[in-house]
Amino acid sequence: MNCSMRLVIAILVGLLAVTACGGGASHTSSTTRTSAASAERTRLVSELRASLEAPESPVANVRDLDECIVGEARALPLATLRKLATATNVSTSDTNPLVARCVVQGKGLTWVRGVIAGVVAGKLPALVPTEFRKCVVAGVDKLTPAQLAAALNKGANGNQDYSRRLGQRIALDCINQPHVYAQWRKLWVDGIRRSLAGRNLPTAFKQCVLDKAGQIGATELVKLVQSGSAAETAYGEKLGRECRSTLSG
């Protein structure tokens, strides 16, 4: 979910980074300055709208999000609006809060969720069970506007912990589903079977290890998946010790 959110942020930064000519004349009165600022704001907002609706824009057809971004941009401090419109030192601290305000209103949800789901699906390893892949993508689609907005707001300053926790929660919820767990367990046992195949070990010992591996519970399997290869190796060695004890008894 961390990489996914970073990509969404990058896209949003890109689509807001419109180019425009800056500058302005010197002013001799507050009225003149106010009038000039108002004219500049109108121009920058107009350029932002044109950029969002351009055919090459990622959100060209996401009208509700376009309209919301433009509406929210009208109230931004002129300095921030100028940064967005001139693509000068634009960062997620400028774009994320703006987009988050739209997302929490339910604007552009289908598009945002679709971008995240597509990236997540592409990042999952090829050996990931099909049911797990489907479950994770479906889980992304269930993220609420508040969750998506929170992820954007917290990521505005580079804090991806919230997004990471969302991703972990989706993954763990999926692995704990019986049909998904069954596929993971099969992959787990198949991996152990391949590891044992090239070793000169008694058939009874190999079968004992496979039988014990097939009895692993969902909670324990989730912990092993989280912990990585070192934990899996340690678990396999534990099974080996148990089987040697059983067969020698």
Residue frames relative to the residue before (quaternion, step in Angstrom):
aa qw qx qy qz dx dy dz
M 1.0000 0.0000 0.0000 0.0000 0.00 0.00 0.00
N 0.5677 0.5993 -0.3802 0.4171 3.83 1.19 -0.62
C 0.6924 0.4585 -0.2798 0.4817 3.62 0.75 -1.04
S 0.6272 0.5534 -0.3389 0.4306 3.55 0.96 -0.82
M 0.6957 0.4688 -0.2818 0.4657 3.54 0.81 -0.99
R 0.6149 0.5428 -0.3573 0.4469 3.58 1.03 -0.70
L 0.6503 0.5129 -0.3279 0.4545 3.58 1.00 -0.79
V 0.6247 0.5313 -0.3388 0.4611 3.57 0.96 -0.83
I 0.6498 0.5177 -0.3085 0.4632 3.56 0.94 -0.93
A 0.6515 0.5230 -0.3153 0.4501 3.57 0.95 -0.91
I 0.6434 0.5150 -0.3193 0.4679 3.58 0.99 -0.84
L 0.6753 0.4986 -0.2972 0.4550 3.55 0.92 -0.90
V 0.6093 0.5291 -0.3493 0.4762 3.57 1.07 -0.72
G 0.6748 0.5147 -0.2917 0.4411 3.55 0.92 -0.94
L 0.7092 0.4626 -0.2844 0.4497 3.56 0.85 -0.90
L 0.6761 0.4669 -0.3011 0.4840 3.59 1.20 -0.44
A 0.6096 0.5821 -0.3460 0.4121 3.57 1.23 -0.41
V 0.0787 0.8099 -0.5725 0.1011 3.58 0.52 1.16
T 0.3846 -0.7138 0.5347 0.2381 3.56 -1.17 0.55
A 0.1047 0.7762 -0.6153 0.0896 3.53 -1.08 0.75
C 0.4889 -0.6423 0.4976 0.3174 3.53 -1.22 0.43
G 0.2616 -0.7816 0.5473 0.1451 3.55 -0.82 0.98
G 0.4674 0.7083 -0.4686 0.2455 3.50 -1.23 -0.46
G 0.0924 0.7887 -0.6049 0.0602 3.52 -1.26 0.16
A 0.5545 -0.6276 0.4389 0.3256 3.53 -1.22 0.46
S 0.5589 -0.5707 0.4645 0.3823 3.56 -1.22 0.30
H 0.2381 -0.7918 0.5530 0.1027 3.57 -1.08 0.70
T 0.3350 -0.7821 0.5035 0.1502 3.52 -1.05 0.72
S 0.7847 0.1968 -0.1348 0.5721 3.59 1.21 -0.06
S 0.6188 -0.5508 0.4044 0.3876 3.56 -1.23 0.46
T 0.6143 0.5481 -0.3501 0.4467 3.59 1.06 -0.68
T 0.6598 0.4985 -0.3008 0.4750 3.54 0.94 -0.89
R 0.6522 0.5107 -0.3158 0.4627 3.58 0.98 -0.87
T 0.6496 0.5158 -0.3174 0.4596 3.58 0.96 -0.84
S 0.6573 0.5118 -0.3029 0.4630 3.55 0.97 -0.89
A 0.6650 0.4992 -0.3020 0.4662 3.56 0.96 -0.85
A 0.6446 0.5200 -0.3207 0.4596 3.57 1.00 -0.83
S 0.6441 0.5213 -0.3165 0.4618 3.55 1.03 -0.82
A 0.6545 0.5055 -0.3094 0.4693 3.55 0.99 -0.83
E 0.6514 0.5105 -0.3158 0.4641 3.56 0.99 -0.84
R 0.6344 0.5297 -0.3299 0.4563 3.58 0.96 -0.85
T 0.6495 0.5213 -0.3138 0.4560 3.57 0.93 -0.91
R 0.6599 0.5117 -0.3026 0.4595 3.55 0.98 -0.90
L 0.6817 0.4975 -0.2940 0.4487 3.59 0.86 -0.98
V 0.6436 0.5105 -0.3220 0.4706 3.57 0.98 -0.81
S 0.6411 0.5243 -0.3214 0.4590 3.57 1.00 -0.81
E 0.6620 0.4941 -0.3044 0.4742 3.58 0.99 -0.81
L 0.6177 0.5387 -0.3383 0.4624 3.56 1.07 -0.71
R 0.6467 0.5141 -0.3165 0.4662 3.56 0.94 -0.87
A 0.6572 0.5152 -0.3126 0.4526 3.57 0.89 -0.91
S 0.6467 0.5208 -0.3184 0.4573 3.58 1.00 -0.81
L 0.6683 0.5114 -0.3008 0.4487 3.57 0.93 -0.91
E 0.7519 0.4040 -0.2033 0.4798 3.56 1.02 -0.84
A 0.4313 0.6983 -0.4683 0.3270 3.60 1.25 0.02
P 0.6280 -0.5782 0.3633 0.3732 3.63 -1.02 0.73
E 0.7056 0.4625 -0.2728 0.4624 3.60 1.00 -0.73
S 0.5054 0.6570 -0.4274 0.3609 3.60 1.21 -0.14
P 0.5252 -0.6479 0.4495 0.3198 3.62 -0.96 0.81
V 0.7596 0.3229 -0.1895 0.5318 3.57 1.15 -0.53
A 0.1852 0.8303 -0.5076 0.1369 3.56 1.16 0.56
N 0.7832 0.3041 -0.1523 0.5205 3.57 1.03 -0.77
V 0.5400 0.5820 -0.4144 0.4450 3.57 1.29 0.24
R 0.1280 -0.8751 0.4621 0.0658 3.52 0.62 1.21
D 0.6578 0.5194 -0.3401 0.4265 3.59 0.89 -0.82
L 0.6588 0.4878 -0.3071 0.4834 3.58 1.04 -0.75
D 0.6084 0.5604 -0.3427 0.4454 3.58 1.02 -0.82
E 0.6992 0.4831 -0.2737 0.4504 3.53 0.78 -1.10
C 0.6598 0.5145 -0.3109 0.4509 3.56 0.98 -0.83
I 0.6402 0.5228 -0.3254 0.4591 3.58 0.95 -0.87
V 0.6563 0.5007 -0.3106 0.4713 3.56 0.93 -0.88
G 0.6634 0.5146 -0.3053 0.4493 3.56 0.93 -0.90
E 0.6759 0.4806 -0.2882 0.4787 3.57 0.95 -0.87
A 0.6338 0.5551 -0.3289 0.4267 3.58 1.05 -0.76
R 0.5672 0.6154 -0.3844 0.3896 3.58 1.11 -0.58
A 0.7371 0.4251 -0.2267 0.4738 3.58 1.06 -0.75
L 0.4609 0.6885 -0.4517 0.3310 3.60 1.24 -0.01
P 0.5808 -0.5244 0.4641 0.4151 3.58 -1.19 0.40
L 0.5958 -0.6094 0.3790 0.3604 3.56 -0.96 0.82
A 0.6222 0.5535 -0.3479 0.4306 3.58 1.01 -0.75
T 0.6665 0.4885 -0.3011 0.4759 3.59 1.00 -0.83
L 0.6463 0.5156 -0.3168 0.4648 3.56 0.96 -0.87
R 0.6368 0.5282 -0.3235 0.4592 3.55 1.03 -0.79
K 0.6252 0.5355 -0.3355 0.4581 3.60 1.02 -0.79
L 0.6729 0.4948 -0.3011 0.4601 3.57 0.90 -0.91
A 0.7205 0.4701 -0.2565 0.4405 3.55 0.86 -0.96
T 0.7465 0.3648 -0.2162 0.5128 3.58 1.11 -0.57
A 0.3844 -0.7452 0.4642 0.2854 3.58 1.33 0.03
T 0.4090 0.7062 -0.4691 0.3375 3.56 1.04 0.82
N 0.8424 -0.1265 0.0423 0.5221 3.58 -0.51 1.24
V 0.2357 0.7820 -0.5384 0.2075 3.58 1.01 0.79
S 0.0093 0.7968 -0.6034 0.0323 3.57 -0.94 0.90
T 0.6888 -0.4705 0.3451 0.4302 3.54 -1.31 0.14
S 0.5805 0.5750 -0.3872 0.4272 3.60 1.14 -0.43
D 0.6564 0.4732 -0.3036 0.5030 3.58 1.26 -0.39
T 0.7670 0.4133 -0.2026 0.4470 3.56 0.84 -1.00
N 0.6505 0.5754 -0.3376 0.3631 3.59 0.85 -0.93
P 0.6802 0.4785 -0.3245 0.4506 3.62 0.76 -0.89
L 0.6196 0.5520 -0.3351 0.4462 3.57 1.07 -0.75
V 0.7037 0.4475 -0.2618 0.4859 3.56 0.83 -1.01
A 0.6131 0.5650 -0.3472 0.4293 3.59 1.04 -0.77
R 0.6370 0.5324 -0.3332 0.4469 3.57 1.02 -0.79
C 0.6608 0.4820 -0.3044 0.4883 3.56 1.14 -0.59
V 0.6500 0.5334 -0.3142 0.4408 3.56 0.93 -0.90
V 0.6697 0.5010 -0.3143 0.4492 3.59 0.90 -0.87
Q 0.6360 0.4985 -0.3225 0.4929 3.58 1.26 -0.33
G 0.5655 -0.6200 0.3711 0.3976 3.57 1.33 -0.05
K 0.4786 0.6783 -0.4309 0.3538 3.57 1.24 0.27
G 0.8590 0.1311 -0.1087 0.4828 3.56 -0.96 0.89
L 0.2945 0.8013 -0.4894 0.1778 3.60 1.19 0.32
T 0.6472 0.5275 -0.3331 0.4382 3.58 0.89 -0.88
W 0.6684 0.4991 -0.2991 0.4634 3.55 0.95 -0.88
V 0.6765 0.4988 -0.3006 0.4507 3.60 0.82 -1.01
R 0.6755 0.4803 -0.2970 0.4741 3.57 0.87 -0.92
G 0.6416 0.5381 -0.3239 0.4402 3.57 1.01 -0.79
V 0.6340 0.5221 -0.3262 0.4681 3.59 1.00 -0.82
I 0.6719 0.4955 -0.2974 0.4633 3.57 0.89 -0.97
A 0.6696 0.5100 -0.3019 0.4475 3.58 0.86 -0.98
G 0.6567 0.5199 -0.3140 0.4470 3.58 0.96 -0.83
V 0.6642 0.4903 -0.3011 0.4772 3.56 1.00 -0.83
V 0.6362 0.5323 -0.3293 0.4511 3.57 0.95 -0.88
A 0.6606 0.5144 -0.3063 0.4529 3.58 0.89 -0.95
G 0.6919 0.4860 -0.2778 0.4560 3.56 1.01 -0.78
K 0.6764 0.4994 -0.2861 0.4596 3.58 1.17 -0.56
L 0.5696 0.6090 -0.3972 0.3834 3.60 1.13 -0.47
P 0.5391 -0.6343 0.4439 0.3315 3.62 -0.94 0.83
A 0.6249 -0.5800 0.3758 0.3632 3.55 -1.13 0.66
L 0.6986 0.4911 -0.2757 0.4413 3.60 1.05 -0.71
V 0.4258 0.6925 -0.4768 0.3344 3.58 1.24 0.01
P 0.5417 -0.6384 0.4323 0.3348 3.62 -0.88 0.89
T 0.5885 -0.6088 0.4090 0.3402 3.55 -1.03 0.82
E 0.6682 0.5088 -0.3042 0.4495 3.56 0.91 -0.90
F 0.6194 0.5290 -0.3409 0.4693 3.57 1.08 -0.67
R 0.6373 0.5329 -0.3221 0.4540 3.57 0.94 -0.91
K 0.6705 0.4960 -0.2942 0.4667 3.56 0.90 -0.96
C 0.6570 0.5293 -0.3044 0.4423 3.55 0.96 -0.89
V 0.6604 0.5094 -0.3102 0.4562 3.58 0.92 -0.89
V 0.6504 0.5074 -0.3119 0.4714 3.58 0.93 -0.90
A 0.6521 0.5019 -0.3083 0.4772 3.57 1.00 -0.82
G 0.6291 0.5437 -0.3279 0.4485 3.56 1.10 -0.72
V 0.6110 0.5383 -0.3418 0.4692 3.56 1.05 -0.73
D 0.6620 0.5272 -0.2974 0.4420 3.56 0.99 -0.87
K 0.6823 0.4816 -0.2837 0.4712 3.58 1.24 -0.38
L 0.4209 0.6949 -0.4803 0.3305 3.58 1.24 -0.02
T 0.4058 -0.7419 0.4860 0.2206 3.56 -0.80 1.01
P 0.6563 -0.4900 0.3792 0.4305 3.59 -1.22 0.32
A 0.6479 0.5258 -0.3241 0.4458 3.58 0.98 -0.81
Q 0.6541 0.5097 -0.3131 0.4631 3.59 0.99 -0.81
L 0.6624 0.4994 -0.3039 0.4684 3.57 0.93 -0.89
A 0.6586 0.5049 -0.3074 0.4657 3.57 0.98 -0.87
A 0.6384 0.5240 -0.3266 0.4596 3.58 1.00 -0.81
A 0.6381 0.5266 -0.3270 0.4567 3.58 0.99 -0.83
L 0.6583 0.4997 -0.3038 0.4741 3.59 0.99 -0.83
N 0.6770 0.4990 -0.2992 0.4508 3.57 0.87 -0.92
K 0.6888 0.4657 -0.2838 0.4776 3.58 0.91 -0.90
G 0.6701 0.4898 -0.2969 0.4721 3.57 1.11 -0.64
A 0.4517 0.7135 -0.4410 0.3041 3.59 1.26 -0.24
N 0.7718 0.2825 -0.1539 0.5485 3.56 1.10 -0.70
G 0.6859 -0.5209 0.2721 0.4291 3.55 1.18 0.59
N 0.5204 0.6290 -0.4229 0.3933 3.60 1.23 0.15
Q 0.0530 -0.8328 0.5508 -0.0175 3.58 -0.30 1.28
D 0.3564 0.7668 -0.4779 0.2380 3.60 1.24 0.12
Y 0.6552 0.5145 -0.3198 0.4514 3.58 0.92 -0.86
S 0.6549 0.5038 -0.3082 0.4715 3.60 0.92 -0.89
R 0.6443 0.5266 -0.3189 0.4537 3.55 1.02 -0.84
R 0.6575 0.5027 -0.3115 0.4668 3.57 0.98 -0.81
L 0.6058 0.5415 -0.3558 0.4617 3.59 1.05 -0.68
G 0.6751 0.5007 -0.2917 0.4566 3.56 0.91 -0.93
Q 0.6538 0.5104 -0.3120 0.4634 3.55 0.96 -0.85
R 0.6435 0.5299 -0.3239 0.4475 3.56 0.99 -0.82
I 0.6426 0.5122 -0.3196 0.4718 3.58 0.98 -0.85
A 0.6750 0.5061 -0.2985 0.4463 3.59 0.87 -0.97
L 0.6886 0.4777 -0.2904 0.4618 3.59 0.87 -0.91
D 0.6144 0.5366 -0.3472 0.4627 3.58 1.03 -0.71
C 0.6640 0.5049 -0.3038 0.4603 3.57 1.01 -0.81
I 0.6703 0.5046 -0.3105 0.4468 3.59 0.85 -0.94
N 0.6758 0.5028 -0.2912 0.4536 3.57 1.09 -0.66
Q 0.5284 0.5919 -0.4293 0.4315 3.59 1.24 0.01
P 0.5835 -0.6515 0.3533 0.3321 3.62 -0.73 1.07
H 0.7140 0.4507 -0.2874 0.4523 3.62 0.77 -0.93
V 0.6357 0.4979 -0.3278 0.4904 3.59 1.13 -0.61
Y 0.6299 0.5401 -0.3191 0.4579 3.56 0.99 -0.88
A 0.6306 0.5473 -0.3385 0.4339 3.61 0.96 -0.83
Q 0.6657 0.4868 -0.3041 0.4769 3.59 1.00 -0.79
W 0.6378 0.5174 -0.3304 0.4650 3.58 0.99 -0.80
R 0.6504 0.5189 -0.3183 0.4543 3.59 0.94 -0.89
K 0.6319 0.5263 -0.3344 0.4603 3.58 0.99 -0.79
L 0.6547 0.4958 -0.3162 0.4749 3.60 0.93 -0.83
W 0.6249 0.5499 -0.3200 0.4525 3.55 1.05 -0.86
V 0.6958 0.4602 -0.2713 0.4800 3.57 0.83 -0.98
D 0.6307 0.5336 -0.3326 0.4548 3.60 1.00 -0.80
G 0.6335 0.5310 -0.3285 0.4570 3.58 1.04 -0.76
I 0.6566 0.4905 -0.3046 0.4853 3.57 1.00 -0.82
R 0.6200 0.5475 -0.3397 0.4478 3.57 1.02 -0.78
R 0.6609 0.4931 -0.3061 0.4757 3.59 0.96 -0.87
S 0.6404 0.5335 -0.3249 0.4469 3.58 1.02 -0.76
L 0.7021 0.4659 -0.2586 0.4723 3.57 1.04 -0.80
A 0.5559 0.6690 -0.3795 0.3153 3.57 1.12 -0.70
G 0.7560 0.3998 -0.2211 0.4687 3.59 0.92 -0.82
R 0.6109 0.5652 -0.3507 0.4295 3.58 1.21 0.18
N 0.4291 -0.6964 0.5181 0.2499 3.53 -1.06 0.79
L 0.2741 0.7598 -0.5238 0.2705 3.53 0.33 1.36
P 0.6075 -0.5589 0.4048 0.3933 3.61 -1.09 0.56
T 0.5746 -0.6128 0.4243 0.3380 3.55 -1.03 0.82
A 0.6419 0.5349 -0.3270 0.4416 3.57 0.98 -0.83
F 0.6357 0.5251 -0.3258 0.4626 3.58 1.04 -0.76
K 0.6500 0.5196 -0.3147 0.4565 3.58 0.92 -0.93
Q 0.6785 0.4944 -0.2961 0.4555 3.55 0.90 -0.94
C 0.6114 0.5539 -0.3402 0.4514 3.56 1.06 -0.74
V 0.6610 0.5029 -0.3026 0.4675 3.58 0.90 -0.93
L 0.6645 0.5041 -0.3041 0.4602 3.58 0.93 -0.90
D 0.6418 0.5236 -0.3250 0.4564 3.57 0.97 -0.82
K 0.6790 0.4790 -0.2917 0.4737 3.57 0.92 -0.88
A 0.6287 0.5332 -0.3342 0.4569 3.58 1.03 -0.75
G 0.6613 0.5230 -0.3000 0.4463 3.57 1.04 -0.77
Q 0.6576 0.5107 -0.3087 0.4597 3.58 1.24 -0.26
I 0.3981 0.7322 -0.4766 0.2798 3.58 1.25 0.02
G 0.3927 -0.7301 0.5129 0.2227 3.57 -0.96 0.84
A 0.6782 -0.5102 0.3418 0.4036 3.56 -1.24 0.43
T 0.6583 0.5224 -0.3169 0.4396 3.58 0.90 -0.91
E 0.6792 0.4813 -0.2903 0.4719 3.57 0.92 -0.90
L 0.6366 0.5260 -0.3293 0.4578 3.56 1.02 -0.77
V 0.6238 0.5365 -0.3317 0.4615 3.57 1.01 -0.82
K 0.6541 0.5160 -0.3126 0.4564 3.58 0.94 -0.87
L 0.6575 0.5058 -0.3124 0.4629 3.58 0.99 -0.81
V 0.6338 0.5267 -0.3276 0.4620 3.56 0.99 -0.85
Q 0.6686 0.5017 -0.2899 0.4662 3.57 1.01 -0.85
S 0.7152 0.5022 -0.2559 0.4133 3.55 0.95 -0.93
G 0.4888 -0.6996 0.4097 0.3223 3.58 1.15 -0.49
S 0.7895 -0.3893 0.2285 0.4159 3.54 -1.39 0.04
A 0.6167 0.5575 -0.3630 0.4207 3.60 1.00 -0.72
A 0.6651 0.4898 -0.2975 0.4787 3.57 0.98 -0.85
E 0.6334 0.5263 -0.3307 0.4609 3.58 1.02 -0.75
T 0.6399 0.5176 -0.3217 0.4681 3.58 1.00 -0.83
A 0.6513 0.5129 -0.3097 0.4656 3.56 0.95 -0.89
Y 0.6443 0.5167 -0.3215 0.4632 3.57 1.01 -0.78
G 0.6452 0.5201 -0.3158 0.4620 3.58 0.99 -0.84
E 0.6405 0.5129 -0.3214 0.4726 3.58 1.03 -0.77
K 0.6142 0.5442 -0.3367 0.4618 3.56 1.09 -0.72
L 0.6464 0.5065 -0.3178 0.4739 3.58 0.96 -0.85
G 0.6363 0.5413 -0.3220 0.4455 3.56 1.02 -0.83
R 0.6557 0.5007 -0.3135 0.4702 3.60 0.94 -0.84
E 0.6460 0.5238 -0.3219 0.4524 3.57 0.96 -0.84
C 0.6838 0.4883 -0.2894 0.4585 3.58 0.95 -0.90
R 0.6250 0.5216 -0.3473 0.4656 3.59 1.00 -0.74
S 0.6483 0.5113 -0.3160 0.4674 3.58 1.01 -0.79
T 0.6639 0.5127 -0.3036 0.4520 3.57 0.96 -0.88
L 0.7255 0.4523 -0.2528 0.4529 3.57 0.86 -1.01
S 0.6898 0.4621 -0.2940 0.4735 3.60 1.10 -0.48
G 0.5855 0.6193 -0.3579 0.3815 3.56 1.26 -0.28
